[in-house]
Amino acid sequence: MKFSVQFLITTLSKSTQHVSIFIISVILSRYFTKDDYGTYLHVQMIANISIWAFLLGIPHGIYYFLPKAHDQRNYVLTTMALIGSIAVIVSGVVFFNSVNFSELLNNPRLKGLSYILMCLIFVQIPLTVFEPLMISVKKVKEFSSIELFFNISFFFAVATPVFLDRPMLEILWWLAGMYTFHSIIVLYCAMKIAYSFTHKQSDGDKITIKEQIKYTLPIGLSMNVMELSRYVDKIVVSNQSSPDEYAMYARGAMEIPVISIIANTLDNLLMPSFVQAYKDKKIDEILDIWHTTIRLMAAFIYPCCLFLICSAPLLIPAIFSEKYIGSVIIFQIYSLGLLSRVSTFDIIMRVIGRTRAIFWITLLSVIVNISLTFLFMSFWGLIGAPIATVFTLLVMRFLYLRAITSYFDIHIKDVFPWISLLKSLFISCVSAVPVLVLYQYSFNQWVHLLIMGCSFSACYLILLKVIGSITEQDKQSVRNIIPNKFGWII
């Protein structure tokens, strides 16, 4: 199967996960009280950090070890045993520390949720091996189909008890049951793959547990820090506020799914070209590909950023109800972080082998974010947290940029196509003017947003055509790496 087809299939299946989570957040924010919803989000945060922060990088090691293992069956079985052991240990530690979590997050209700936390973590950790295992044995279609089923069943596992008007705890148990079923399917697929290897590879390597840990532990440590960096502002906000205030903050501190999906797709589609240019040591070609990525990202992200900021006073209440009107300013500040999201900083760092730098930069960003969040919240209350996070993102991306330019021995002014960036920003700002004018009028919320969106899009596309912040070469670069049937979109 062509790489681009495989990529689009996996991207589509993953997109349903983002969309499902977003829709569920809309449903639950309207269904729960803010205190219930804040507690639900606390449970999910503890589970997510526990699941991804203590895997020792083992799932990522599958990509590296499985294809070259001498005894592939034994490798798969050993990996599943390791993951199972981690699931037991981590879920047990969380169970016995539920009181500490309730104090850290300033939510006494977490003390009574130790059993559900233990179950959610125990049954979700085995799911982390599913993607690397299926991709490594080239079962992309099967993986995408099952992943799609997982994402749809996740939606119904929450929507069904909501429809039946069940309490928060029962909804969490529905989720635990659904994840248990998913884990059984993953275990079945893993055993099927393991016993499909009937012959040992004569030219393969003997993989010991010590060798696995030696390779995956640095990855795991980096993952620990990166996972913590995603939640550090939310942990501090929880510690400094009540569950209902945290719920309001969490609804503002979010990213609309389509933005991350398209941005990540652009990143990944162009990365193979970058990798090839890097292998060939063609610095000029690397810069050309980098500029293409930046121009395309800016042409998409800048208008999204400006429209979201301008429409937020209507958008947030329309999506999450009027009780989250206080989330508007948080969402607007958070959206400003999109302005620096125009380059594939961390992916490029991995390609050039600066993984140690990623670890230290991410660790520094966690420390800076914690410090600034406490400081800014003491000055400005809840809105201090998104200000600290946006500033931290800016610092982190600047440090990435310094590391990359230092490696390539080029000046920052040669990295960004500044004129194209300014054009995209100017076009986006001008396109926001009709939105601000239309905001003064009174319509049905959704009709109002639709009219604002259409006027913004029409204005932006016309100006983009006239001023032209992206080149025909940029468009052709994307056309070359996607299936021909989708070329017309570009």
N, C-alpha and C positions, 0 to 999 in steps of 0.2 A: 504494500500500500504506500502511495506517495506520502512523503513526510507532511506536506501541507494539509493533505486530507486527514491524516492521523491527528495533526494538531487541531484542526477545526472541529473534529469529532470530540476530542477530549475537552476542548474549550467550551463547546456547547453543553456537554454533560456537566461540567463544573459551573457553568453559568446558571444552570437550574438550581444549584445549591445556594448561590448568592441571592437569587430571586426568591427562593423559598424562605430563606432566613429573613429577608426584608419584608415579605408579605406577612410572615408570622409575627414579626415585630410590630407591624401595623395593627394586626388583629389583637395581639395581647396588650398593646398600649391602650387600646380602646376598651378592652374587656376588663382588665385588672384595674384596681386602684393603684395609685402611684407607689404606695408602700408595697403592695403585692408584686408589682412589676419590678421595683427596685430589688426585692428579695430574689425574684426569679433570675434577674440579670446577675446578681451576686453568685448564685448557684452555677450559672453557666460560665462565669468568669473563673471561679475556682476550678471547675471541671476542665476548662480549656487550657489553663496554665498547667494544671497537673498532668494532663494528657500529653502535651507537647514538650514540656520542659524537662522531662526526666527519661527520655527515650534513649539517651546516650548516642544518638545519631544512627541507631541500628537500622531503621527503615531506609535511610539514605544509602547505607552500605550495601543494600541489596543490588542497586544498580551497578555497583563496582564488582562485588564478589560473585554473584550468581552466574554471570556468563562465563567466568573463567574458573569456577570451582571444579576440582577433580571429582568430588562426590556431591553432585548438585542436590540429590535427594536428602542427604544428611545435612547439607547446609540449610535447606529450607526448614527441615524439622527442628534443627538446632535454633534457628532464628525464631521460630514460633514459640519454642520453649523459653527462650530469653524474654521475648515480649510478654508471654504469659506470666513469668516470674516478676517482671517489672509491674505488670497490672496488679498483681497481688500485693506487692510491697507498697506501691504508691497509693492505691485505694485504702489500704490499711492505715498508712500514715495520716491520710486526710481524715479518715474516720475518727482516729484518736486525737486529732487536733482541731475538731470542729469548734470547740470553745475558743481557741486562739484565733481562728478565722473570724468568728463572730465579733471578737474584740477588735481585730485589725480593721475590719470593714464596718465597724460601728453598727452591727445589725444583730441584736439578741436572738432573732428568729432562726438564725443559722444553727444555733445549738440543737434545735429539734429536727434538723434536716441531715444529720450525720449519715443515716442509713441510705437515703436517696443519693447523697453525694458519693458514697462508697460504691454503690451500684453503677451510677452513671460513669464513673471513672474506670471501674473494672471492665465494663463491657465495651467501652469506646477505645481503649488503648490498642486492642488487637486490630481495630479497623485501620490503623496507621500503616500497616504493611500491605494493604490491599493494592493501592495504586502502584508502588514500586515493583511489587511481585508480578502483577498482570502486565505492566509495561515491559518489564525485563524479558518476559517470555513471549512478547509480541502479541498479546491478546488484547489489542486496543479496542476492537469492536465490542468484545465481551465485557471489558472493563467499563466502557461508556454506557452500555445498556444496563448493567447492574447498578452503576453509579446513578444513572437517571432514575431507576427504581428506588434507590435509597433516598434520593432527594424528594421524590414525590411522596414516599411513605412518611418521611419526616414531616412534611406539610400536614398530612392527614392525621398523624399521631398527635399533633397539637390542635388542629382545627376541629377534630371530632369531639374531644371532651369540652372544648369551648362551646360548640354547638349544643352539647348536652348540659351546659351550664354547670360544669364541675369546678371544684376549687383548685387553687394553684398546686397543692401537693399532689392531687390526683393527676393533673396534667404532667407533672414531672415523672410520676410512675408510668404513665403512658409512654413517655419518651424513653424511660429505662427499658421497658418491654420491647419497644421498637428497635433500640440499639442492640439488645440481646439477640433479636432475630437477625439483625445485620451481621453480628459477630459470628453467628452459626454459619451463615452463608460464606463469610470470609474464611472461616476455618475449613469449610468443605472445599472451597476453591484452592486453598493452600495445600491441603492434603492431596487433592487431585493433581495439582501441579507437581508436588513432591514425588508422587508415585508414577508420574509420567516419565520420569528420568529412570530408565531401566539399565543404562550402561554408564559406567564411569568414564570420564574423558581422559584419554591417555596423555594428552598434553595439558591437562588442567592442573591447577594448584591445590595443594592441601590447605584448607582454611581452618585455622584453630580459633577458638573463642578469644584467646589473647590477641591474636592478629586482628580479629574483627574490632575488638575494643580499641586497640591501638590506632586503627584507621578512623573509626567512627567517633571516638570520644571528642577530638577537637571540633568536629562538626556538631556534635551534641552540645558542647559547651557554648558554641556560637548560637545554636538554636535556643538554648536556655535564655541567653541574654536578649536575643531578638524577640522571643515570645514575651519576655518581661517588658521590653520596650513598648510593645503594643498596648499594654495594660497599665503602665506605671501611673499615668495621669488619673485613670479611673480608680486605681487603688488609693491614691492620695485623696481624691475627691470623696470616696466612700468613707475614708478614715476621718475626714474633716466635716462630714455632713450626714444627714439622715438618709434612709433608703429612698424616700420619695424625692428628695433633692437629687440623689444620684440618678434616679430614673429620668428626671428632667434633663440632667447633664448628658446622660447616655444617648437620649434621643437627639440632642443637638450635636454631640460628638460622633457623627457618623458620616459615611460616604455613600452617595447614591450608587447602587450596585452597577449600573451600566457604565459608570465612569471607570471604576477599577477593572471591569471586564474588558472594555475596549482598550484601555491604556496598557494592561498586561498583555493583551493580544498583539498590539503594535510592538511592544517590547520583544516578545518571543518570536514573532514573525521575522524581525530584522536581525535577531541575534545570530543565526547561522551564518549570515553574510559577514558579520563582524568577526566571528570566530575564524572563518576561513582567511579573512584579510590579516588577522593577527598571526595565524600560523605562517602565512606567506611573508610576514614582516613588512607589510606595505602600509606605512604610517599614514601616507596621504589618503589611501583608500579607507583606512580606519576612520580618519577625520571626516571624509565624505559621508560614510555610512552614519556616523555619529550625528552629523549635521542634519541628515535626512530624518533620523529618529526624532531629533529635537524639534525640527520644523513641523513634523506630523503631529507630535504630541502637543505642541503649543497650539496648533490650529484646531485641535479638538478640546484640550483642557481649558484654555483661556476663556472661550465663550461659555463653557459649562460653569466655570468659576463665577463669571460676572452675572450670568443669568440666575444662578442659585442664590447669590448674595442679594440681588434685587428682588427676587420673587419670594424669598424666605418668609416674610410676614404673612403671606398667603399659603405658601407651600406646606410649612410645618403644621399649622392648625388643620389644613385640609387632610393631611396624611394621618396625623396622630391625634387629632381632636383639639379643641380649644384649651383643654387643661394643660397642654404642653406649649402654650404661647411663650412661656419663659425660656424655652429652648431655642427660640429664634436667634437671639444674639450670639449664643454659643455656636449654633450652626453656621452663622455668617463668619465668625472669627475662624472656625475650623476650615471653612471653605477657602480662606486665604492661603492655607497651606498648599492648595493645588497649584499656585503660581510657581512654586519651585519644583514641581513634579514633572518637569519636562525632559528629563534625561534618565537613562538606564544606569544610574550610578552604581548600585550594588551588584547588578548583573555583570557590568564591565569589570568591576573589581574581582569577581570570581574568575572571569575569563583570563585576566592577566595574572592570576595566582596570588592576589593580595588578600587572601582570606584572613590572615592574622590581623591585617589592618582593619578589616571589617569588624572583627571581634572587638578590638580596642576602641574603635570609633563608636560602635553600638553601645559598649559598656560606658563610655564617656557620656553618650547621649542620655542613657538611663540616669546617671548621677546628676547631670545638668537638669533633666526634666523634673526629677524629684525635688531638687533644691529650688528651682524656679517656681514650681507649682505651689509648694508650701509658702514661698515668699510672696508670690503674686496673689494667692488667695487671701493672705493676711492684709493685702492692700485693697483688693477689688472684689473679694468674695468669690462666688462661683465662676464668674467670667475670667478670673485670673488663670484658671487651669487651661482653657484653650489658648490663651495668649502664650503661656509658657510652652505648651506643646508645639504650637506653630513656630515659635522662636527656636525651639530645640531642633525641629525638623530642618529649619534653615541652616543652623550651625552644622548639623550632621551631614547634610548634602554638600555644604561648602568644604568640609573636611574630606569627603569622598572626592570632590573635584580636585582639591589640592593633591591628594595622593595619586590620582590618575594622571594629572598634568605633569606631576613630578616624574612619574614612571616614563611617560612618553617624551619628557623634556620639551614641553610646549607651554606657551603662555595662556592664561585663562582667556584672554581676549581672542585667541585663535580657536578656542573650543566651541563657544556658542556663536551661532549665526545671529548676531545681535540685531541686525536690521530686520530680519524675518520675525524675530521675537517681538520687537517693537511694533511691527505691522500687525501681527496677530492680536497684541494687546490693544492697539489703537482701534482696530476693527471691532473688537469685542466691546470696548467702552462706548463707541458710537452706537453699536447695535443695542446697547442697554438703555439708550435714551427713550425709545418708544415704550419700553417696559415701564420706566419710571413715570412716563406720561399716562399710560393706561392704568397704572396702579391707583391713580386718583379717582377712577370711576368705580361704580359699584355694580357687580354682577354676581351670579352664582359663582362660588369659589372655583369649581373645576372649569366652568366656562371662561372665567376670568383668566385662569392659568393657561388654558388652551389658546386664548387670543394673544396673551402675552408671549407664549412660546412660539406661536406662528409668526408674529411680527418680528420677534428677535431673530428667528431662524432665517426668515426671508431677507431681512436687512443684512445679516451676517454673510449669507451665501452670495448676495449681490456684491457686497464690498470685497469679499474674498476673491470673487471673479475679477473685479476691476483692479484691486490693488495687488493681489497675488502674493501671499506670504509663503506658499509652497510651490515648488517647481514641478514641471512635467516629469523630470527625472525622479523626483520623490514618489510621484504616483506610480511610475513604471517600476520602481524598486519593489513596491508592494504587490503590483500585478504579477511580477515574476515569481513570487513565492507563495501565491495562493492558487487554488484550483482555477482553471480557465473559466469555468462557468460562473465564477464570482467576480471576474475581472471588471465587469460593467459597473459594479458598485463604486470602484475607485475612479 
